[in-house]
C-alpha cells in the first residue's frame, strides 16, 4: 500500500500568552479558543488542497478519507465575523457600508454584502485574504469572546431579543433607544461617581482626546438599531464628548458551526505542508516530493 504522509505546520507562537496581558483571568480560556480556531482554519484549508491534488491523481486504487470539523460553539452571524478582518478606521468604514436589516438575511446574502463592502476598503490582494478568512470562519473564536463580554451587560439588565436589537451601556445603566443615549451621557457627566466599562485591547473604539464618559454599544452591524445608535455615538465621539466602544452582540440562534465535510481521494506520494500565520493573515502552501 502506498504511503501518503501529511504534515500540518502551525507556528502559532505564544498566542495565549500574548492575550494574557490584555485579558482578565476569566477570559484567558478564550485565547485558547482563538488558537483552536486558527488550527481549525488550517485543517480546513489542508483538506481543500488535498482534494485538488487528489482529483488529478491517476491511481486506480480508491483510498477515501472522510474529514469534517465541528467547533464547540454555535455559529455567529457571518457579517460580524467578516468585520473582525478590519481594524481601526477600516472597521468603521465596513460597519457603515453594510445596509440596515442585512443582519436578518441569509448567510449567502450576508456573504455577498460583506464582499461588496470589502471592495470599497481593500486592495485586490487583500480581498483574496479576506475571502479566505471568511470562508474558514477564522474570526469565529473572537466572536465568542464578545459573546462572553455580553454577559456583563446582561447582568446589568440589558436585553437583546433579536438580531436587530441594540443596547448601550452608560454608567452601568442600559439604554435601549438611540434618542435617549445622549441624555444618559449628560447625566453621567454630571455625576460624581462614574462607572465606566473596562475597555480591552481588542475592542473597537472611536474617540477624540480623553473623554470622561465611555459608552459601550452592544449591537449587530447591519441592523437598523445599530445604524441609529452609531449615528449619534459617532458624532459625539468625534466631538470628544465620549469614548464610543462597539461590541458585537446577537441572540443565540442554535446553529452549529462546522468546517467543510469532504471525502479525500488520496493517491500521491507528496508532502503538503500548510502553514497559517496569524500575524500576516496568510497561508503558505509547500510541496515536497517523496521518493522511495
C-alpha positions in Angstrom: 0.0 0.0 0.0 1.4 3.4 -1.0 2.0 5.8 1.9 0.8 9.4 1.8 2.5 11.4 4.6 0.7 14.6 5.5 2.3 17.3 7.7 0.4 20.3 9.1 2.7 23.0 10.3 1.1 25.5 12.7 3.7 28.1 14.0 1.2 29.7 16.3 3.7 31.3 18.7 2.6 32.2 22.2 -0.9 33.4 21.3 -2.4 32.6 24.7 0.5 34.4 26.4 0.1 37.4 24.1 -3.5 37.7 25.1 -2.9 37.0 28.8 -1.5 40.6 29.3 -4.7 42.1 27.9 -7.4 39.8 29.4 -8.6 39.2 32.9 -8.1 35.6 34.1 -11.7 34.6 33.3 -11.1 35.4 29.6 -7.8 33.6 29.2 -9.6 30.4 28.0 -10.9 32.5 25.1 -7.3 32.9 23.9 -7.1 29.1 23.7 -10.3 29.2 21.6 -8.6 31.6 19.2 -5.7 29.3 18.8 -8.0 26.4 18.2 -9.9 28.4 15.6 -6.7 29.1 13.7 -5.8 25.4 13.8 -9.3 24.6 12.6 -8.9 27.0 9.7 -5.6 25.5 8.6 -7.1 22.0 8.8 -9.9 23.0 6.5 -7.5 24.6 4.0 -5.4 21.4 4.1 -8.4 19.4 3.1 -9.2 21.6 0.2 -5.6 21.5 -1.1 -5.5 17.7 -0.9 -8.8 17.5 -2.8 -7.3 19.5 -5.7 -4.2 17.3 -5.8 -6.1 14.1 -5.5 -8.5 15.0 -8.3 -5.6 15.0 -10.7 -4.1 11.7 -9.5 -4.3 8.7 -11.9 -4.0 5.9 -9.4 -6.8 3.3 -9.7 -7.0 2.5 -6.0 -9.7 4.3 -4.1 -8.4 5.5 -0.7 -11.1 7.6 0.8 -10.6 9.7 3.9 -13.6 11.5 5.3 -12.9 14.8 7.1 -15.2 17.1 9.0 -14.5 19.8 11.6 -17.1 21.0 14.2 -16.5 23.8 16.6 -17.6 23.6 20.3 -19.7 26.8 19.9 -22.6 28.0 17.8 -22.2 29.9 14.6 -22.2 33.7 14.8 -23.7 35.9 12.0 -21.3 36.0 9.1 -21.4 39.8 8.8 -20.0 40.1 12.3 -17.3 37.5 11.7 -16.2 39.3 8.5 -15.9 42.6 10.3 -13.1 41.3 12.5 -10.8 41.2 9.5 -10.7 45.0 9.7 -9.1 47.2 12.3 -9.1 50.9 13.1 -10.8 53.2 10.6 -11.3 50.3 8.2 -13.5 48.6 10.7 -15.8 51.6 10.9 -15.9 52.0 7.2 -17.0 48.4 6.9 -19.7 48.8 9.6 -21.1 51.9 7.9 -21.1 50.3 4.4 -23.4 47.4 5.5 -27.1 48.3 4.8 -29.7 48.2 7.6 -31.5 44.9 8.2 -28.8 42.9 6.3 -28.2 41.1 9.6 -31.5 39.3 9.3 -30.7 38.0 5.8 -29.4 34.5 4.8 -25.8 33.6 5.1 -25.5 33.8 1.3 -26.8 37.4 1.3 -24.6 38.4 4.2 -21.6 36.9 2.5 -22.3 38.9 -0.6 -22.8 42.1 1.4 -19.5 41.6 3.2 -17.6 41.1 -0.1 -19.2 44.1 -1.6 -18.3 46.3 1.4 -14.7 45.0 1.3 -14.2 46.1 -2.3 -14.5 49.7 -1.1 -11.8 49.3 1.5 -9.3 46.6 0.5 -6.9 46.1 -2.4 -7.5 43.1 -4.7 -4.7 41.2 -2.9 -6.2 42.0 0.5 -9.7 40.9 -0.8 -8.3 37.5 -1.6 -7.1 37.1 2.0 -10.5 38.5 3.3 -12.4 35.9 1.3 -10.2 33.1 2.7 -10.6 34.3 6.3 -14.3 34.5 6.0 -14.7 31.1 4.2 -12.8 29.2 7.0 -14.5 31.2 9.9 -11.1 32.4 11.1 -12.7 35.0 13.4 -15.4 32.8 14.9 -13.5 32.3 18.2 -13.1 36.0 18.6 -16.8 36.5 18.2 -17.3 34.1 21.2 -15.1 36.4 23.2 -17.6 39.2 22.6 -20.3 36.8 23.5 -18.7 36.3 26.9 -18.4 40.1 27.3 -22.1 40.4 26.6 -22.8 38.5 29.9 -21.5 41.6 31.7 -24.2 43.8 30.1 -26.8 41.1 30.6 -26.1 41.1 34.4 -26.9 44.8 34.3 -30.3 44.0 32.9 -29.6 44.7 29.2 -31.6 42.6 26.8 -31.1 41.7 23.1 -34.1 39.6 21.9 -33.5 39.6 18.2 -30.6 40.3 15.7 -32.0 43.7 15.0 -31.8 44.9 18.7 -29.2 47.1 20.2 -28.5 48.5 23.7 -25.9 51.0 25.0 -24.3 50.7 28.5 -23.8 54.1 30.0 -22.6 54.5 33.6 -23.7 50.9 34.4 -27.2 51.5 33.0 -28.9 50.1 29.9 -30.2 52.5 27.2 -32.4 50.9 24.6 -33.2 53.9 22.4 -30.8 55.9 20.3 -32.6 59.2 21.0 -32.1 58.7 24.8 -28.5 57.8 24.9 -27.0 61.4 24.9 -29.4 62.3 27.8 -27.8 59.3 29.7 -24.4 60.6 28.8 -25.2 64.1 30.1 -26.5 62.6 33.4 -23.3 60.6 33.7 -21.1 63.6 33.1 -22.8 65.5 36.0 -22.5 62.5 38.3 -19.7 62.5 40.9 -19.4 58.7 40.7 -18.9 57.3 37.2 -19.0 53.6 36.3 -17.2 53.3 33.0 -17.0 49.8 31.4 -13.5 48.3 31.1 -12.1 48.7 27.6 -9.8 46.0 26.2 -7.1 46.0 23.6 -9.2 44.1 21.1 -12.2 46.5 21.5 -13.3 48.7 18.6 -13.0 52.2 20.0 -13.8 55.6 18.5 -12.8 58.7 20.4 -11.1 62.1 20.3 -8.9 63.1 23.2 -9.5 61.7 26.6 -13.3 61.9 27.4 -14.6 61.1 30.8 -17.6 59.0 29.7 -17.4 55.7 28.0 -20.4 54.3 26.1 -20.4 50.6 25.1 -22.8 49.8 22.4 -23.8 46.1 22.1 -25.3 45.6 18.6 -25.1 43.8 15.3 -23.6 45.5 12.4 -26.2 45.6 9.6 -29.2 46.3 11.8 -31.3 49.4 11.8 -30.8 49.8 15.5 -27.0 49.8 15.1 -27.3 52.5 12.4 -29.4 54.7 14.7 -27.1 54.4 17.7 -24.0 54.7 15.6 -25.0 58.0 14.0 -25.5 59.5 17.5 -22.5 58.0 19.2 -20.0 58.5 16.3 -20.9 62.2 16.2 -20.4 62.6 19.9 -17.1 60.6 19.8 -15.7 62.8 17.1 -16.5 65.9 19.2 -14.6 64.4 22.1 -17.7 64.1 24.3 -17.5 60.3 24.8 -15.4 57.2 24.1 -17.6 55.0 21.9 -17.0 51.3 22.1 -18.8 48.8 19.8 -19.1 45.2 20.8 -20.8 42.6 18.7 -24.0 41.2 20.3 -26.6 38.9 18.9 -29.2 36.4 20.3 -28.4 32.7 20.4 -29.6 31.1 17.2 -28.5 27.5 17.9 -26.7 27.0 14.5 -23.8 24.6 14.8 -20.5 25.8 13.3 -19.0 23.2 11.1 -16.0 23.1 8.9 -16.1 21.5 5.4 -17.1 17.9 5.2 -15.3 16.1 2.4 -14.0 12.9 1.0 -10.3 13.0 0.2 -9.2 10.7 -2.6 -5.5 10.3 -1.6 -3.3 8.7 -4.3 0.0 10.5 -4.3 3.4 10.4 -2.6 3.9 14.1 -1.9 4.0 16.0 1.3 1.8 19.1 1.6 2.7 21.5 4.4 0.1 24.1 5.3 1.4 27.0 7.3 -1.0 29.5 8.8 0.5 32.7 10.0 -1.9 34.7 12.3 0.5 37.7 12.1 0.4 38.1 8.3 -3.0 36.6 7.8 -1.8 34.3 5.1 -1.5 30.6 4.2 1.7 29.2 2.8 1.5 26.0 0.8 4.6 24.0 0.4 5.0 20.8 -1.7 7.8 18.3 -1.5 8.0 15.0 -3.5 8.8 11.9 -1.5 10.9 9.4 -3.4 11.4 5.8 -2.2 
